[in-house]
Amino acid sequence: MKKVLISAACLGSAAVFSQVTDSLQTNSVDEVVMTASRKKENIKEVPSSITIVGEKQIQSQLTVNSDITSILQYTVPSLGTNSGQTSNSGQTLRGRQVLVLIDGIPQSTPLRNGARDIRSIDPSVIERIEVIKGASSIYGNGADGGIINYITRRSKSDKNISGLSQIGFTAQPYGGTLGVRASQLLSGKVNKFDYVFSLAYERTGYMKDADGVSLSPTYSTAKMDNYNGMLKVGYTINKDQRVEASYIGYASKSDLNLGMVIGKYGIKPTVGEGVGKGLETTPQGTPRNHNFRINYDNQNLFWGTTSLNFNAYMQDFRTVYGYSDTFFGGGQSNVISKKYGARINFDTRLWNAQNSQGEIMYGMDLLNDQTVQKLEDGRYWTPDMNMTNLAPFVLVKIDLLKKLTIKGGLRYENMSVKVGDFNTLSSVKLDGTFTKSIFVTGGKLKYNALVANLGVRYNIEPFINLFGSFSQSYSINELGRILRTSTQGTIQNLETKPIIVNNYEFGATGQISKWINYEITSYVSTSKLGASFVQSADRSLTIQRSPEIVYGVEGFLHFTPAKWINFGGSYSWIEGITSIKDDGDYSAKINNSRISAPKVLAYVQARPIPALSIGLDMLHAFEQDRFQPNAAGVLGYGEGNVPEYTIFNFKSSYEVNKNWRVSVGVENVFNKIYQPAIAWWSSRDSEFVNAPGARGTLMLEYKF
């Protein structure tokens, strides 16, 4: 039996429908080890659908677009399409909010979702991306739709020093669009120490559509400096014990000075033109995202039956938005979040017989999340929110006859949030007048619940493996948005109950002959009190709390008829309904800001000669027509009808020798004029924008 660490050739994972030629050198791969469940385990023991995007797949996509939100839209079937902007609004997972992690460190800000958590790291330092689809409480607050965990690179060589140097250029066939990126990775091992050091920098040019017109400056990725640094140092004490410390820092800042010409929804796009008003005092983007982590492993804590993992972390995050005149006096807002956390896991083997094994994992998670949204002039848009989450958990896993895996767990969520006193911001209404600012008395909100998960996987034969699971998540999601639109003088009178999601999933996966892999999954998730953005009479966004049901199907087929070629694709479909009055009537639909259109991903990857790899990716988003205009002929926020569109990307690489490689990629290779889904479903003139036209990348890589 051959055992490998995570690669793009995962046999049981929904990730393996793209770019696997580079890593698939054999058809006898039987195991894949993964870490998304907080410990290494065989992928064939996981009773749910998991997507794993491998390192070679990430590097291949990087040749086309370095934006991680773009990489994910082409590799995760049930993830919404990206906006092409700095915001990942609408890029939900199975119709619900996703929790983003870097090496297990939370990046999301569920207390006030700023929609910039997916775009919080440069892909050059990512070894793989693990995506748990469906509600999960394994990492705490915010995983209603699942988890995206960026696993950063580790040292793989016994050399004192080895490295990877990359320099690349991007451009469109129009002036001012030239961009450059460079990265340097160094890693090695010295006695019992190992290390990884990385620096990456990217400078983008102007972003233009297929007609050469500058895209809207709102949330633009144009004229932006992106920085990423990582230092990871490990020390292997002995064969059972290891300690590791790491720092990862990311920043993005835009100096785009471009005016905006408002278009007409569905008719004429909003574009960038002229010079900006110069009202912004701080560059748009994410000026800081610092992550510190220390981890200790002991594989033989007690008599060879119990292992220990302890890790502690800190994250310091700030993101800044563009100038808005929707506030009285105007201004720029920013979301600031600091997190301090620790996790302690014990794993004890209960028994280990020839045809059955049993183990129990147990421990405690502690998280402190301090989040606030303010204007640059110091005015509060949300109050200071200070959440403490203490969560003990237990998980039992039983393997029978090397075919049947049963997993079940409990987690007790104990959360408290301290909310400061604040004045609501006066904001503009539809008639041009402003709302009245009111003083809101803060206080302490307490939440607790017992959440559970249960899963079964039966590996009948290589060609048919069945799995089913029930899992829950528990989230205090968008508390800040609820508080900032308060019409009550005290927080105790507001509806701030958490979201508990019940996720049910059933699927089948397998390998037919030696060259066909497949998976098909169906799921239903319910919540007695969900949360969706809806548009009020004055066109401001508020939170609608009502019971919800989200359901869908997804699947993939992957073919490898010969070593030099593979091809395949995936399909995902989702629907969401809600009972607005909580009366059992689920005729209302959850709007398109959460429920994305059906999506097909397809690819072909070939290696006609050993040194040359060429590939073509396709993304097809189907039409989404789920809402009708109101009596005034207006579609509300999230209700816009989305037309279908199809995009092709080309990528290639040539290995000059064992050290040098040249890669060329083209995004939107046919230079198609289209609008991203968010431009349609938002149904607003200012947000009706075109997507970028054809954009090429040339990258030179040196490995030593």
Stockholm file with secondary structure:
# STOCKHOLM 1.0

chainA/1-704         MKKVLISAACLGSAAVFSQVTDSLQTNSVDEVVMTASRKKENIKEVPSSITIVGEKQIQSQLTVNSDITSILQYTVPSLGTNSGQTSNSGQTLRGRQVLVLIDGIPQSTPLRNGARDIRSIDPSVIERIEVIKGASSIYGNGADGGIINYITRRSKSDKNISGLSQIGFTAQPYGGTLGVRASQLLSGKVNKFDYVFSLAYERTGYMKDADGVSLSPTYSTAKMDNYNGMLKVGYTINKDQRVEASYIGYASKSDLNLGMVIGKYGIKPTVGEGVGKGLETTPQGTPRNHNFRINYDNQNLFWGTTSLNFNAYMQDFRTVYGYSDTFFGGGQSNVISKKYGARINFDTRLWNAQNSQGEIMYGMDLLNDQTVQKLEDGRYWTPDMNMTNLAPFVLVKIDLLKKLTIKGGLRYENMSVKVGDFNTLSSVKLDGTFTKSIFVTGGKLKYNALVANLGVRYNIEPFINLFGSFSQSYSINELGRILRTSTQGTIQNLETKPIIVNNYEFGATGQISKWINYEITSYVSTSKLGASFVQSADRSLTIQRSPEIVYGVEGFLHFTPAKWINFGGSYSWIEGITSIKDDGDYSAKINNSRISAPKVLAYVQARPIPALSIGLDMLHAFEQDRFQPNAAGVLGYGEGNVPEYTIFNFKSSYEVNKNWRVSVGVENVFNKIYQPAIAWWSSRDSEFVNAPGARGTLMLEYKF
#=GR chainA/1-704 SS CEEEESCTTCTTCTTTTSSCTTTCCCSCEEEEEECTTSSCEEGGGCCSCEEEECHHHHHHHHTTCCCHHHHHHTTCTTBCCCCSSSCCTTCCBTTBCEEEEETTEECCCGGGCCSCSSSSSCGGGEEEEEEEESCCCTTCTTCSSEEEEEEECCCCCSSSCEEEEEEEEEECSSTTCCEEEEEEEEEEEETTEEEEEEEEEEECCCCBCTTSCBBCSTTCCTTEEEEEEEEEEEEECSSSEEEEEEEEEEEEEECCCCCEECCBTTTBCCEECSCCCCCCSSCSEEEEEEEEEEEEEEEEEETTTEEEEEEEEEEEEEEEEEEESSBTTCEEEEEEEEEEEEEEEEEEEEEECSSEEEEEEEEEEEEEEEEEEEETTSCBSSCCEEEEEEEEEEEEEEEETTTEEEEEEEEEEEEEEEECCEECCCBBCTTSCBCCCCEEBCEEEEEEEEEEEEEEEEEEETTEEEEEEEEEEEECCSHHHHHHTCCSSBGGGSCCCCEEEEEEEEEEEEEETTTEEEEEEEEEEEESSCCEEEECTTSCEEEECCCEEEEEEEEEEEEEEETTEEEEEEEEEEEEEECTTSSSCCCEECCTTTSCCCEEEEEEEEEEETTEEEEEEEEEECCBCCCCCCTTSCCCTTCCCBCCEEEEEEEEEEECSSSEEEEEEEESTTCCCCCCHHHHHTCCGGGCCCCCCCEEEEEEEEEC
#=GC SS_cons         CEEEESCTTCTTCTTTTSSCTTTCCCSCEEEEEECTTSSCEEGGGCCSCEEEECHHHHHHHHTTCCCHHHHHHTTCTTBCCCCSSSCCTTCCBTTBCEEEEETTEECCCGGGCCSCSSSSSCGGGEEEEEEEESCCCTTCTTCSSEEEEEEECCCCCSSSCEEEEEEEEEECSSTTCCEEEEEEEEEEEETTEEEEEEEEEEECCCCBCTTSCBBCSTTCCTTEEEEEEEEEEEEECSSSEEEEEEEEEEEEEECCCCCEECCBTTTBCCEECSCCCCCCSSCSEEEEEEEEEEEEEEEEEETTTEEEEEEEEEEEEEEEEEEESSBTTCEEEEEEEEEEEEEEEEEEEEEECSSEEEEEEEEEEEEEEEEEEEETTSCBSSCCEEEEEEEEEEEEEEEETTTEEEEEEEEEEEEEEEECCEECCCBBCTTSCBCCCCEEBCEEEEEEEEEEEEEEEEEEETTEEEEEEEEEEEECCSHHHHHHTCCSSBGGGSCCCCEEEEEEEEEEEEEETTTEEEEEEEEEEEESSCCEEEECTTSCEEEECCCEEEEEEEEEEEEEEETTEEEEEEEEEEEEEECTTSSSCCCEECCTTTSCCCEEEEEEEEEEETTEEEEEEEEEECCBCCCCCCTTSCCCTTCCCBCCEEEEEEEEEEECSSSEEEEEEEESTTCCCCCCHHHHHTCCGGGCCCCCCCEEEEEEEEEC
//
